[in-house]
Amino acid sequence: MTRNTPGPSRTAPWRARLHRAIHATTRPQLWRRGPVLTALALLLGLLLPLHAQVTDFAGLGSLLENLLPWLGLPVPVLLAGALWRRSASAVVALVLPVTVWLSLFGGLLTDKSGPGGDLTLVSHNVGAGNPDPAATARALAASGAQVLALEELTPQATPQYEKGLARAYPHHVVRGTVGLWSTLPLSDTRMIDIMDYGPLAATKTEAQKLPANRALRTTVTTDHGPLTVYVAHLGSVRLMPRKGFWTGSRDIGARALGQALAEDTSERVVLLGDLNGTLDDRAFAGITARLRSVQDTSGSGFGLTWPAGFPVVRIDQILVRGVTPDRSWTLPDTGSDHLPVAARIGW
């Protein structure tokens, strides 16, 4: 009886196969192909960590920083192009942007929420054009939050929120377009003037104009002691033909709010609000130097909030100092153009 002889591929020594693989990947033409793809991959890899060095002329730097997580999207496109062109240099160059992106945002892909916590906070830009404030109030009352901040209140809608939230929240304060509802007593409430429409005022219709007082500071009395709470709605940003990404009003508010936080000696501080920008934006350096985002240490995912139908950026924020965030999340659509953000904090 004769034994079947293995085919050539089975008898080929492993060293020969390894030699052929090395030879195939070291052919000069593989490394010379796709120079444009290679350059784009390297540029992307440098742009991610050096975004703060990009000029803010016409708001370019700020716009880039608000879209920073989305800079990961070109990677699969460049990879597909590199494979199609059989460009080894482009494939290797893509290691740089992938590594940098994961170092910046990889932590947001894991679930960092935990049990526990003593107080639930919710912040929501309810939308000046909200078609059903009463329904939004019912949804927020059902959230179970002990402290609820609302932004973009209008004189017409505020009474509806006060009525709809009265049973769940016996304590509340409203200053201009922002308000705070609480199951716990409030005291020492005052307005913080952060608003200056500047040249944007001429572009807003009368129906869109809101009072200048868009921030407040108050104290919530808890079983663990006083909690200082800021509620803020910073100025809007606009893509304008002659000004580019216009952030003037927002940046004025961010500086004023950062100064207020710097002067605040309270041990425990919470900031709730619509900042009209992501915390990667350089405009918020004065705020993020003093408070930390609950999303970074207790969230799951990016927690995108705007626009509600297809969220692209997280511009609604909860930041804290002196307390521990245990969990953070977004709530379902309420009829506003923003999603509410929530967090559970502990002492």
C-alpha positions as CSV (number, residue, x, y, z in Angstrom):
1,M,0.0,0.0,0.0
2,T,1.4,3.4,-1.0
3,R,1.0,6.4,1.2
4,N,-0.4,9.6,-0.3
5,T,2.2,12.1,-0.9
6,P,1.4,15.7,0.5
7,G,1.0,18.4,-2.1
8,P,3.8,20.9,-2.7
9,S,2.2,23.6,-0.5
10,R,2.3,21.1,2.5
11,T,5.9,20.1,2.0
12,A,7.2,23.7,1.5
13,P,9.4,24.5,4.4
14,W,8.1,27.2,6.7
15,R,11.3,29.1,6.3
16,A,10.6,29.4,2.5
17,R,7.1,30.6,3.1
18,L,8.3,33.2,5.6
19,H,11.0,34.3,3.1
20,R,8.4,34.8,0.4
21,A,6.2,36.8,2.8
22,I,9.0,39.1,3.8
23,H,10.1,39.5,0.2
24,A,6.5,40.4,-0.8
25,T,6.2,43.1,1.9
26,T,9.6,44.6,1.3
27,R,9.3,45.2,-2.4
28,P,10.1,48.8,-3.0
29,Q,7.0,49.5,-5.1
30,L,4.8,48.6,-2.1
31,W,6.4,51.4,-0.1
32,R,6.4,53.9,-2.9
33,R,2.7,53.6,-3.7
34,G,0.1,56.0,-2.3
35,P,2.2,58.9,-1.2
36,V,-0.8,61.1,-0.9
37,L,-2.6,58.6,1.3
38,T,0.5,58.3,3.5
39,A,0.8,62.1,3.8
40,L,-2.9,62.4,4.7
41,A,-2.6,59.7,7.4
42,L,0.4,61.4,8.9
43,L,-1.3,64.8,8.8
44,L,-4.3,63.3,10.6
45,G,-2.1,61.8,13.2
46,L,-0.4,65.1,13.9
47,L,-3.6,67.2,13.8
48,L,-5.3,65.2,16.6
49,P,-2.7,65.9,19.3
50,L,-1.7,69.3,18.1
51,H,-5.2,70.7,17.6
52,A,-4.5,73.5,20.1
53,Q,-1.8,74.8,17.8
54,V,-4.3,75.4,14.9
55,T,-5.0,79.0,14.4
56,D,-8.4,80.3,15.6
57,F,-8.7,82.7,12.7
58,A,-12.3,82.8,11.7
59,G,-13.0,80.3,14.5
60,L,-11.2,77.5,12.7
61,G,-9.5,76.1,15.8
62,S,-12.6,76.2,17.8
63,L,-14.6,74.4,15.0
64,L,-12.0,71.7,14.7
65,E,-12.0,71.1,18.5
66,N,-15.7,70.8,18.6
67,L,-15.6,68.0,15.9
68,L,-12.4,66.4,17.3
69,P,-13.8,62.9,18.0
70,W,-15.1,62.8,14.4
71,L,-11.5,63.0,13.1
72,G,-11.5,59.2,13.6
73,L,-13.9,58.8,10.6
74,P,-11.2,59.3,7.9
75,V,-9.2,56.4,9.2
76,P,-11.3,53.6,7.7
77,V,-11.6,55.6,4.4
78,L,-7.8,56.0,4.3
79,L,-7.3,52.3,5.2
80,A,-9.6,51.2,2.3
81,G,-7.6,53.5,0.0
82,A,-4.3,52.1,1.2
83,L,-5.4,48.5,0.7
84,W,-6.8,49.3,-2.8
85,R,-3.5,50.9,-3.7
86,R,-1.5,48.2,-1.9
87,S,0.4,50.9,-0.2
88,A,2.4,49.5,2.7
89,S,3.6,53.0,3.7
90,A,0.0,54.3,4.0
91,V,-1.0,51.3,6.2
92,V,1.9,51.8,8.5
93,A,1.3,55.6,8.7
94,L,-2.3,55.0,9.8
95,V,-1.0,53.5,13.1
96,L,-0.3,57.1,14.2
97,P,-3.8,58.5,14.0
98,V,-5.3,55.3,15.4
99,T,-3.0,55.3,18.4
100,V,-3.6,59.0,19.1
101,W,-7.4,58.8,18.7
102,L,-7.5,55.9,21.1
103,S,-5.4,57.7,23.6
104,L,-7.7,60.7,23.5
105,F,-11.1,59.1,23.2
106,G,-10.7,55.4,23.8
107,G,-11.7,55.8,27.4
108,L,-15.1,57.0,26.4
109,L,-15.9,53.7,24.7
110,T,-16.0,51.8,28.0
111,D,-18.7,51.9,30.6
112,K,-17.4,53.6,33.7
113,S,-20.7,53.9,35.5
114,G,-21.1,52.4,38.9
115,P,-23.7,52.0,41.6
116,G,-24.2,54.3,44.5
117,G,-24.4,58.0,44.6
118,D,-26.5,60.4,46.8
119,L,-28.0,62.9,44.3
120,T,-29.3,62.8,40.8
121,L,-28.8,65.9,38.6
122,V,-30.4,66.6,35.2
123,S,-29.7,69.5,32.9
124,H,-31.8,70.2,29.8
125,N,-32.0,73.0,27.2
126,V,-35.7,72.8,26.7
127,G,-35.7,74.8,23.5
128,A,-37.2,78.2,22.9
129,G,-39.3,76.7,20.1
130,N,-40.4,73.6,22.0
131,P,-43.9,72.8,20.8
132,D,-45.1,71.1,24.0
133,P,-43.5,72.5,27.2
134,A,-46.0,70.7,29.3
135,A,-45.0,67.3,27.9
136,T,-41.3,68.1,28.4
137,A,-42.1,69.0,32.0
138,R,-43.8,65.7,32.6
139,A,-40.9,63.8,31.1
140,L,-38.4,65.6,33.3
141,A,-40.4,65.2,36.4
142,A,-40.4,61.4,35.7
143,S,-36.6,61.4,35.6
144,G,-36.3,61.1,39.3
145,A,-33.7,63.9,39.6
146,Q,-33.5,65.8,42.8
147,V,-31.9,68.7,41.1
148,L,-33.1,69.8,37.6
149,A,-31.6,72.7,35.6
150,L,-33.4,74.1,32.6
151,E,-32.0,76.4,30.0
152,E,-33.6,78.5,27.2
153,L,-36.7,79.3,29.1
154,T,-39.0,81.8,27.5
155,P,-41.5,84.1,29.2
156,Q,-44.3,82.2,27.5
157,A,-43.2,78.7,28.4
158,T,-41.8,79.3,32.0
159,P,-45.3,79.2,33.6
160,Q,-46.0,75.9,32.0
161,Y,-42.7,74.4,33.4
162,E,-43.5,75.9,36.8
163,K,-46.9,74.3,36.8
164,G,-45.8,70.9,35.4
165,L,-42.9,70.6,37.9
166,A,-44.5,72.1,41.0
167,R,-45.6,68.7,42.5
168,A,-42.2,67.0,42.1
169,Y,-40.1,70.0,42.9
170,P,-41.3,72.3,45.8
171,H,-38.3,74.6,45.4
172,H,-37.3,76.5,42.3
173,V,-35.6,79.7,41.1
174,V,-35.7,81.3,37.7
175,R,-33.4,84.1,36.4
176,G,-34.0,85.2,32.9
177,T,-33.7,82.1,30.6
178,V,-32.3,79.7,33.1
179,G,-33.9,78.0,36.2
180,L,-33.3,75.4,38.8
181,W,-35.9,73.1,40.3
182,S,-35.1,71.0,43.4
183,T,-36.6,68.6,45.9
184,L,-34.2,70.2,48.4
185,P,-34.2,73.8,49.8
186,L,-32.4,76.5,47.8
187,S,-30.8,79.7,49.1
188,D,-28.4,82.5,48.3
189,T,-29.5,82.7,44.6
190,R,-28.0,85.4,42.4
191,M,-27.6,86.1,38.7
192,I,-24.3,85.9,36.9
193,D,-24.1,88.3,34.0
194,I,-22.3,86.3,31.2
195,M,-24.1,87.5,28.1
196,D,-23.1,89.9,25.4
197,Y,-24.6,89.3,22.0
198,G,-22.3,91.8,20.3
199,P,-22.5,91.8,16.5
200,L,-24.7,88.7,16.6
201,A,-27.6,90.8,17.9
202,A,-28.3,92.2,14.5
203,T,-28.7,88.7,13.0
204,K,-31.4,87.6,15.5
205,T,-35.1,88.1,14.9
206,E,-37.2,89.6,17.7
207,A,-38.8,86.2,18.3
208,Q,-35.4,84.7,18.9
209,K,-34.1,87.4,21.3
210,L,-33.8,86.3,24.9
211,P,-33.0,88.2,28.0
212,A,-29.3,88.8,28.8
213,N,-29.4,87.1,32.1
214,R,-28.5,83.5,31.2
215,A,-26.7,82.2,34.3
216,L,-27.3,81.9,38.0
217,R,-25.7,80.6,41.1
218,T,-27.5,79.1,44.0
219,T,-27.0,76.8,47.0
220,V,-28.7,73.5,47.5
221,T,-29.1,72.3,51.1
222,T,-28.3,68.6,51.3
223,D,-27.9,66.1,54.1
224,H,-24.2,66.2,53.5
225,G,-23.9,70.0,53.6
226,P,-24.3,72.8,51.1
227,L,-23.8,72.2,47.3
228,T,-23.1,75.2,45.1
229,V,-24.9,74.9,41.8
230,Y,-24.3,77.0,38.7
231,V,-26.8,77.0,35.8
232,A,-25.6,78.5,32.6
233,H,-26.6,78.9,28.9
234,L,-23.6,80.4,27.1
235,G,-24.1,82.4,23.9
236,S,-24.8,80.7,20.6
237,V,-22.2,80.0,17.9
238,R,-22.9,80.6,14.3
239,L,-21.3,79.8,10.9
240,M,-21.4,83.2,9.3
241,P,-20.2,84.1,5.7
242,R,-17.8,86.9,6.7
243,K,-16.9,85.7,10.2
244,G,-16.5,82.0,9.8
245,F,-17.3,80.0,12.9
246,W,-18.4,83.0,15.1
247,T,-18.0,82.3,18.8
248,G,-17.6,85.8,20.3
249,S,-20.6,85.8,22.5
250,R,-20.0,82.3,23.8
251,D,-16.4,83.0,24.5
252,I,-17.2,86.1,26.5
253,G,-19.6,84.0,28.7
254,A,-17.0,81.3,29.1
255,R,-14.4,83.7,30.4
256,A,-16.9,85.3,32.8
257,L,-18.1,81.9,34.0
258,G,-14.5,80.7,34.5
259,Q,-13.7,83.8,36.5
260,A,-16.7,83.3,38.7
261,L,-15.6,79.7,39.4
262,A,-12.1,80.8,40.1
263,E,-13.4,83.2,42.7
264,D,-15.8,80.7,44.3
265,T,-14.3,79.1,47.4
266,S,-17.1,76.6,47.9
267,E,-15.9,73.1,48.6
268,R,-18.5,71.3,46.5
269,V,-19.5,72.9,43.1
270,V,-21.7,71.7,40.2
271,L,-22.1,73.4,36.8
272,L,-25.2,72.4,34.8
273,G,-25.9,73.9,31.4
274,D,-25.7,74.3,27.7
275,L,-22.2,75.6,27.0
276,N,-22.7,75.6,23.2
277,G,-19.4,73.8,22.7
278,T,-17.6,70.6,23.6
279,L,-15.1,70.6,26.4
280,D,-12.2,70.0,23.9
281,D,-12.8,73.6,22.8
282,R,-10.0,75.9,23.9
283,A,-12.6,78.5,25.0
284,F,-13.4,76.5,28.1
285,A,-9.9,76.2,29.5
286,G,-10.8,78.5,32.4
287,I,-13.8,76.2,33.3
288,T,-12.1,72.8,32.8
289,A,-9.1,73.9,34.9
290,R,-11.5,74.1,37.9
291,L,-14.2,71.5,37.2
292,R,-14.2,68.0,35.7
293,S,-16.7,66.5,33.4
294,V,-18.8,63.7,34.8
295,Q,-18.7,62.1,31.3
296,D,-15.0,61.5,31.5
297,T,-15.1,59.4,34.7
298,S,-18.6,58.0,34.9
299,G,-20.1,57.9,31.5
300,S,-20.6,55.3,28.8
301,G,-19.9,56.5,25.2
302,F,-19.7,60.0,24.0
303,G,-23.0,61.2,25.5
304,L,-23.8,63.4,22.4
305,T,-26.7,65.8,22.9
306,W,-27.3,68.0,19.9
307,P,-29.2,68.0,17.6
308,A,-31.6,65.6,19.4
309,G,-32.7,63.8,16.2
310,F,-29.1,62.8,15.3
311,P,-26.7,64.0,18.0
312,V,-23.3,65.1,16.7
313,V,-21.7,66.9,19.6
314,R,-22.0,67.1,23.3
315,I,-22.6,70.7,24.1
316,D,-24.8,70.1,27.2
317,Q,-22.5,69.5,30.2
318,I,-22.4,68.5,33.9
319,L,-19.1,69.4,35.6
320,V,-18.3,69.0,39.2
321,R,-15.7,69.7,42.0
322,G,-15.6,68.2,45.4
323,V,-18.1,65.4,44.7
324,T,-17.7,62.1,43.1
325,P,-19.6,61.3,39.8
326,D,-20.8,57.7,39.9
327,R,-22.8,57.6,36.7
328,S,-23.7,59.8,33.8
329,W,-26.0,59.3,30.9
330,T,-28.4,61.1,28.4
331,L,-32.2,61.0,28.7
332,P,-34.6,60.3,25.7
333,D,-35.8,63.1,23.4
334,T,-38.4,65.4,25.1
335,G,-39.4,67.5,22.1
336,S,-36.5,69.9,22.4
337,D,-33.6,70.1,19.9
338,H,-31.3,69.0,22.7
339,L,-31.2,65.8,24.7
340,P,-31.1,66.1,28.5
341,V,-28.0,65.0,30.4
342,A,-28.0,63.3,33.8
343,A,-25.5,62.3,36.4
344,R,-25.5,60.7,39.8
345,I,-23.0,62.1,42.3
346,G,-21.9,61.1,45.7
347,W,-20.0,62.5,48.6
